[in-house]
Amino acid sequence: MDLWFSEYHQDGVKLSINVDREIVSCQSDYQNIALFDSKEFGRILTLDGQLINTEKDEFFYSEMMVHVPLAVQPTIKDVLVIGGCDGGVLRELEKYASIETIDVVELDEQAIQICQEYFPKNQETFSDERITLYFQDGLKFVRGKEDAYDLVIVDTANPFGVNESLFTREFYGNCYKALRAEGTLISQHANGFYEEDEEAFRHIRQRLTSVFPINKLYLSSVPSYAAGYLLFGYSAKTADPETDVQSEAWEKQAIRTRYYNTDVHRGAFCLPNYIKELL
């Protein structure tokens, strides 16, 4: 039997991946969770029909969310991760002995349980002694937090459904308060390629620039994502990710990566003209 998973990017556009089998399909309290095995992309995680990651290319964006800020500010000690049920971002953070605490806030406990069971490469990430798990809404968690973190990473999908509150000005304002004087926020952006994404992109940028004094965009190739790439927001109180990157210090740590290096870091902030025009 020929099985395919299809994700619709627009009415006339979809990405289809030939899959061997469906491993999991269930409805949690918040969303539909499904896992598939495929020849080309390995194991695939989808939430509410949206492709979240694949074993084949998950490291592209996980590395870019983590190593970009750590190369700029190697003194980061306390980190907050909102989302990231698959554990990829945690895996990359755990490569830094200098990081002392990692708080993980995930609304859907069942999503983490399924990822722990079915993504063997990341099974151990949640058992690191530096990690504390909180199963609650990200916006509610950051409310009232002040000067608590050096880095906040928002590892969530597009700004719709259960994630919508994580793309509001209120949320970004609370993240600003939760960060210390030299703190940084890393967030996923819509890529601006399709018309619907362009509108979401503009709203996200407007909200972030109204809160943080430093805002830069950078991109990463992600073959399984819509348009083949993903945009990230680098929002900071003091550090500029282009001029303040400490390449030699990062390279001396000899951290093993498959996608990120300091050359990629510099190139990631070189944006194509059509994205610059959206700014």
TIVEXZA-581122 format. One record per residue (C-alpha): x, z, y; residue number from 1. Coordinates in steps of 0.05 Angstrom, whole numbers, plus 5000, padded with zeros to 4 digits. Example, Ala and Ser with C-alpha at 12.3 -4.5 7.8 and 13.67 -1.06 7.14 Angstrom:
<drenbas>
DRENBA   east     up   north   num
DRENBA   5246   5156    4910     1
DRENBA   5273   5143    4979     2
</drenbas>
This chain:
<drenbas>
DRENBA   east     up   north   num
DRENBA   5000   5000    5000     1
DRENBA   5028   4980    5068     2
DRENBA   5022   5040    5116     3
DRENBA   5035   5038    5191     4
DRENBA   5036   5090    5246     5
DRENBA   5016   5061    5313     6
DRENBA   5022   5092    5382     7
DRENBA   4985   5058    5438     8
DRENBA   5025   5054    5502     9
DRENBA   4972   5014    5540    10
DRENBA   4908   4978    5520    11
DRENBA   4947   4916    5501    12
DRENBA   5012   4948    5478    13
DRENBA   5028   4991    5418    14
DRENBA   5089   5013    5379    15
DRENBA   5080   5007    5303    16
DRENBA   5127   5037    5251    17
DRENBA   5122   5022    5177    18
DRENBA   5116   5090    5142    19
DRENBA   5125   5108    5069    20
DRENBA   5076   5166    5069    21
DRENBA   5039   5217    5111    22
DRENBA   5067   5286    5096    23
DRENBA   5024   5330    5141    24
DRENBA   4960   5319    5179    25
DRENBA   4925   5380    5207    26
DRENBA   4888   5406    5268    27
DRENBA   4918   5468    5299    28
DRENBA   4882   5509    5352    29
DRENBA   4910   5463    5405    30
DRENBA   4925   5394    5377    31
DRENBA   4930   5347    5317    32
DRENBA   4997   5352    5283    33
DRENBA   5021   5296    5237    34
DRENBA   5086   5281    5201    35
DRENBA   5107   5215    5169    36
DRENBA   5167   5191    5129    37
DRENBA   5194   5122    5146    38
DRENBA   5253   5080    5124    39
DRENBA   5277   5061    5193    40
DRENBA   5265   5124    5234    41
DRENBA   5266   5179    5180    42
DRENBA   5217   5235    5191    43
DRENBA   5168   5226    5249    44
DRENBA   5130   5280    5287    45
DRENBA   5066   5262    5325    46
DRENBA   5020   5307    5366    47
DRENBA   4951   5282    5382    48
DRENBA   4973   5213    5360    49
DRENBA   5032   5211    5408    50
DRENBA   5101   5201    5378    51
DRENBA   5143   5263    5397    52
DRENBA   5207   5250    5360    53
DRENBA   5240   5217    5300    54
DRENBA   5299   5239    5259    55
DRENBA   5334   5173    5276    56
DRENBA   5337   5181    5352    57
DRENBA   5318   5252    5369    58
DRENBA   5390   5269    5386    59
DRENBA   5389   5220    5444    60
DRENBA   5343   5261    5488    61
DRENBA   5360   5330    5460    62
DRENBA   5432   5321    5479    63
DRENBA   5416   5294    5548    64
DRENBA   5369   5352    5564    65
DRENBA   5422   5403    5546    66
DRENBA   5492   5377    5559    67
DRENBA   5479   5347    5628    68
DRENBA   5465   5415    5660    69
DRENBA   5517   5451    5619    70
DRENBA   5571   5402    5641    71
DRENBA   5553   5417    5713    72
DRENBA   5547   5493    5706    73
DRENBA   5588   5519    5647    74
DRENBA   5573   5591    5667    75
DRENBA   5500   5587    5645    76
DRENBA   5483   5648    5603    77
DRENBA   5408   5657    5602    78
DRENBA   5363   5599    5584    79
DRENBA   5288   5588    5580    80
DRENBA   5260   5531    5538    81
DRENBA   5187   5514    5545    82
DRENBA   5163   5470    5487    83
DRENBA   5213   5440    5439    84
DRENBA   5177   5457    5375    85
DRENBA   5223   5411    5334    86
DRENBA   5285   5452    5350    87
DRENBA   5330   5395    5374    88
DRENBA   5343   5425    5443    89
DRENBA   5357   5493    5412    90
DRENBA   5407   5462    5364    91
DRENBA   5446   5434    5423    92
DRENBA   5442   5499    5464    93
DRENBA   5469   5538    5405    94
DRENBA   5534   5499    5408    95
DRENBA   5553   5540    5470    96
DRENBA   5582   5608    5454    97
DRENBA   5577   5626    5528    98
DRENBA   5501   5625    5525    99
DRENBA   5475   5696    5513   100
DRENBA   5400   5690    5510   101
DRENBA   5350   5634    5495   102
DRENBA   5277   5649    5507   103
DRENBA   5231   5597    5474   104
DRENBA   5159   5591    5497   105
DRENBA   5114   5548    5454   106
DRENBA   5038   5548    5458   107
DRENBA   5026   5523    5386   108
DRENBA   5056   5569    5334   109
DRENBA   5033   5524    5278   110
DRENBA   5074   5466    5307   111
DRENBA   5138   5507    5302   112
DRENBA   5121   5530    5231   113
DRENBA   5111   5458    5208   114
DRENBA   5175   5433    5242   115
DRENBA   5215   5490    5211   116
DRENBA   5190   5471    5143   117
DRENBA   5196   5395    5147   118
DRENBA   5256   5382    5192   119
DRENBA   5313   5409    5149   120
DRENBA   5369   5393    5199   121
DRENBA   5338   5441    5249   122
DRENBA   5313   5495    5202   123
DRENBA   5367   5545    5221   124
DRENBA   5361   5536    5296   125
DRENBA   5304   5586    5304   126
DRENBA   5342   5641    5266   127
DRENBA   5398   5645    5318   128
DRENBA   5402   5717    5342   129
DRENBA   5402   5695    5415   130
DRENBA   5332   5666    5408   131
DRENBA   5267   5702    5425   132
DRENBA   5202   5665    5410   133
DRENBA   5139   5673    5452   134
DRENBA   5075   5639    5430   135
DRENBA   5037   5630    5495   136
DRENBA   5023   5583    5553   137
DRENBA   5086   5564    5592   138
DRENBA   5054   5571    5660   139
DRENBA   5028   5641    5645   140
DRENBA   5097   5661    5618   141
DRENBA   5136   5642    5681   142
DRENBA   5086   5674    5729   143
DRENBA   5118   5737    5756   144
DRENBA   5188   5722    5730   145
DRENBA   5242   5728    5783   146
DRENBA   5317   5716    5779   147
DRENBA   5314   5717    5703   148
DRENBA   5347   5651    5681   149
DRENBA   5405   5605    5697   150
DRENBA   5371   5544    5665   151
DRENBA   5299   5525    5649   152
DRENBA   5287   5466    5603   153
DRENBA   5216   5438    5598   154
DRENBA   5215   5400    5533   155
DRENBA   5145   5374    5532   156
DRENBA   5111   5306    5525   157
DRENBA   5072   5268    5578   158
DRENBA   5031   5307    5629   159
DRENBA   4964   5304    5593   160
DRENBA   4923   5350    5549   161
DRENBA   4953   5418    5531   162
DRENBA   5016   5403    5572   163
DRENBA   4981   5387    5638   164
DRENBA   4994   5455    5670   165
DRENBA   5069   5446    5659   166
DRENBA   5071   5389    5709   167
DRENBA   5037   5424    5768   168
DRENBA   5066   5448    5833   169
DRENBA   5047   5519    5814   170
DRENBA   5088   5514    5751   171
DRENBA   5149   5485    5786   172
DRENBA   5143   5538    5840   173
DRENBA   5143   5593    5788   174
DRENBA   5203   5562    5753   175
DRENBA   5240   5563    5820   176
DRENBA   5226   5638    5826   177
DRENBA   5247   5650    5754   178
DRENBA   5314   5618    5766   179
DRENBA   5375   5653    5795   180
DRENBA   5410   5632    5859   181
DRENBA   5447   5574    5825   182
DRENBA   5392   5558    5775   183
DRENBA   5372   5490    5748   184
DRENBA   5308   5460    5720   185
DRENBA   5310   5402    5671   186
DRENBA   5244   5366    5657   187
DRENBA   5218   5304    5624   188
DRENBA   5187   5250    5667   189
DRENBA   5141   5192    5654   190
DRENBA   5186   5131    5654   191
DRENBA   5148   5093    5708   192
DRENBA   5146   5028    5668   193
DRENBA   5071   5022    5658   194
DRENBA   5021   5030    5714   195
DRENBA   4993   5095    5687   196
DRENBA   5064   5123    5679   197
DRENBA   5081   5101    5750   198
DRENBA   5025   5143    5778   199
DRENBA   5045   5204    5737   200
DRENBA   5118   5193    5756   201
DRENBA   5102   5194    5831   202
DRENBA   5061   5258    5825   203
DRENBA   5116   5294    5787   204
DRENBA   5169   5273    5838   205
DRENBA   5126   5295    5897   206
DRENBA   5115   5364    5866   207
DRENBA   5187   5376    5848   208
DRENBA   5215   5353    5915   209
DRENBA   5167   5401    5950   210
DRENBA   5198   5459    5912   211
DRENBA   5272   5445    5898   212
DRENBA   5325   5425    5950   213
DRENBA   5364   5382    5900   214
DRENBA   5327   5331    5858   215
DRENBA   5361   5276    5818   216
DRENBA   5335   5230    5763   217
DRENBA   5375   5208    5702   218
DRENBA   5357   5167    5642   219
DRENBA   5372   5161    5568   220
DRENBA   5358   5107    5518   221
DRENBA   5308   5130    5465   222
DRENBA   5290   5071    5421   223
DRENBA   5224   5100    5394   224
DRENBA   5196   5117    5463   225
DRENBA   5153   5074    5507   226
DRENBA   5197   5022    5543   227
DRENBA   5256   5046    5501   228
DRENBA   5281   5100    5549   229
DRENBA   5263   5167    5579   230
DRENBA   5272   5194    5649   231
DRENBA   5293   5266    5663   232
DRENBA   5289   5306    5726   233
DRENBA   5348   5349    5748   234
DRENBA   5322   5399    5799   235
DRENBA   5370   5451    5825   236
DRENBA   5380   5503    5879   237
DRENBA   5453   5489    5893   238
DRENBA   5489   5444    5842   239
DRENBA   5490   5368    5848   240
DRENBA   5495   5337    5778   241
DRENBA   5536   5278    5803   242
DRENBA   5587   5310    5849   243
DRENBA   5592   5378    5815   244
DRENBA   5601   5356    5743   245
DRENBA   5661   5391    5711   246
DRENBA   5682   5337    5663   247
DRENBA   5750   5366    5643   248
DRENBA   5722   5435    5631   249
DRENBA   5666   5408    5588   250
DRENBA   5712   5363    5547   251
DRENBA   5759   5421    5533   252
DRENBA   5703   5456    5495   253
DRENBA   5705   5400    5444   254
DRENBA   5630   5403    5432   255
DRENBA   5609   5352    5380   256
DRENBA   5556   5304    5404   257
DRENBA   5531   5236    5381   258
DRENBA   5503   5209    5446   259
DRENBA   5527   5250    5505   260
DRENBA   5596   5246    5537   261
DRENBA   5619   5253    5609   262
DRENBA   5621   5177    5618   263
DRENBA   5548   5174    5596   264
DRENBA   5534   5232    5644   265
DRENBA   5559   5193    5704   266
DRENBA   5524   5129    5683   267
DRENBA   5458   5163    5670   268
DRENBA   5447   5175    5744   269
DRENBA   5456   5101    5760   270
DRENBA   5384   5079    5764   271
DRENBA   5355   5008    5762   272
DRENBA   5325   4983    5827   273
DRENBA   5252   4985    5803   274
DRENBA   5259   5060    5791   275
DRENBA   5293   5070    5858   276
DRENBA   5235   5036    5891   277
DRENBA   5187   5086    5860   278
DRENBA   5225   5142    5895   279
</drenbas>
